Amino acid sequence: MRKVAFITGATRGIGKACALRLAREGWDIVVAARSVAEDPRLPGTIHTAADEIRQYGTDVLPVPCNVRDAEQIQRAVDATLGRFGRVDAVINNAGALWWRTMDQTPISRYDLVMGVNARGTYAVTEAFLPAMKKQRDGHVVAMSPPIDVSMAPGQIAYMLSKFGMTLIALGLAEEMREYNIRGTALWPKTIIESYATINFGMGGPELWRKADIVADALWEILQHPEQSNGRALIDEDFLREVGYSDFGRYACVEGTDPLPLSAEVMAAARAIMSARERPAP
């Protein structure tokens, strides 16, 4: 029986890299995202991503899915189960980014990051739980960091939303243990090449890694459920645990040393973004 992965935000970046990695291993893929029509600011749609993923001979289902919309989520879940009859992995990758201090974060922006990140992860996972409980199997992965309070100053709203995702994954691992449903959080050690890193001015390619490292870490998480269940993992660290040693191949620019995704790096990125938004003198 072919396995099935439901991946939010799979039209580009980390989400698409994960979809391609699993498809290469013979998984069927559900591409779930908001992008149904081309936008010059953010290239790629659920349909173009699906076409790219199909090169591996897998069955791909593109479904519109705004994770802030409960009705769209339920329709995406129904379409997934109607097409494949099961789901083996739910990958909560869709995300909203806002690295600002509280006095620069109006409640509307707070609602956005919480709605997409924490609430979206909860809503998608909860909607799939009946099917995973019935099949007594499943793995939920949240693209979110280990809980480290030193990351909160400077981006309180964002880190609340990302830590919420992590708590969902870790809590689920205990709550659903009797149903063999696993939960894992996954986060990159370095800045990853994406439209977010480009649009928010987080350095250049010499400071980034390819999204392939996160995709490889996801694959290994799914292959080592007992080792990954109930943990908040960093991509490189977990890959080392399972035997990987060559990390130079993930650098966007050969021979460079990508920048760790630390509180200091996030502070520098905030300063750059703020400078861009200041009106010219």
Sequence and secondary structure as in RCSB ss.txt:
>XXXX:A:sequence
MRKVAFITGATRGIGKACALRLAREGWDIVVAARSVAEDPRLPGTIHTAADEIRQYGTDVLPVPCNVRDAEQIQR
AVDATLGRFGRVDAVINNAGALWWRTMDQTPISRYDLVMGVNARGTYAVTEAFLPAMKKQRDGHVVAMSPPIDVS
MAPGQIAYMLSKFGMTLIALGLAEEMREYNIRGTALWPKTIIESYATINFGMGGPELWRKADIVADALWEILQHP
EQSNGRALIDEDFLREVGYSDFGRYACVEGTDPLPLSAEVMAAARAIMSARERPAP
>XXXX:A:secstr
   EEEEETTTSHHHHHHHHHHHHTT EEEEEES  S BTTB   HHHHHHHHGGGS  EEEEE  TT HHHHHH
HHHHHHHHHS  SEEEE         GGG  HHHHHHHIIIIIIHHHHHHHHHHHHHHHHT EEEEE      GG
G TT HHHHHHHHHHHHHHHHHHHHTGGGTEEEEEEE SB B SHHHHHTT   GGG B THHHHHHHHHHHH H
HHHTTEEEEHHHHHHHTT    GGGBSSTT    B  HHHHHHHHHHHHHHHS   
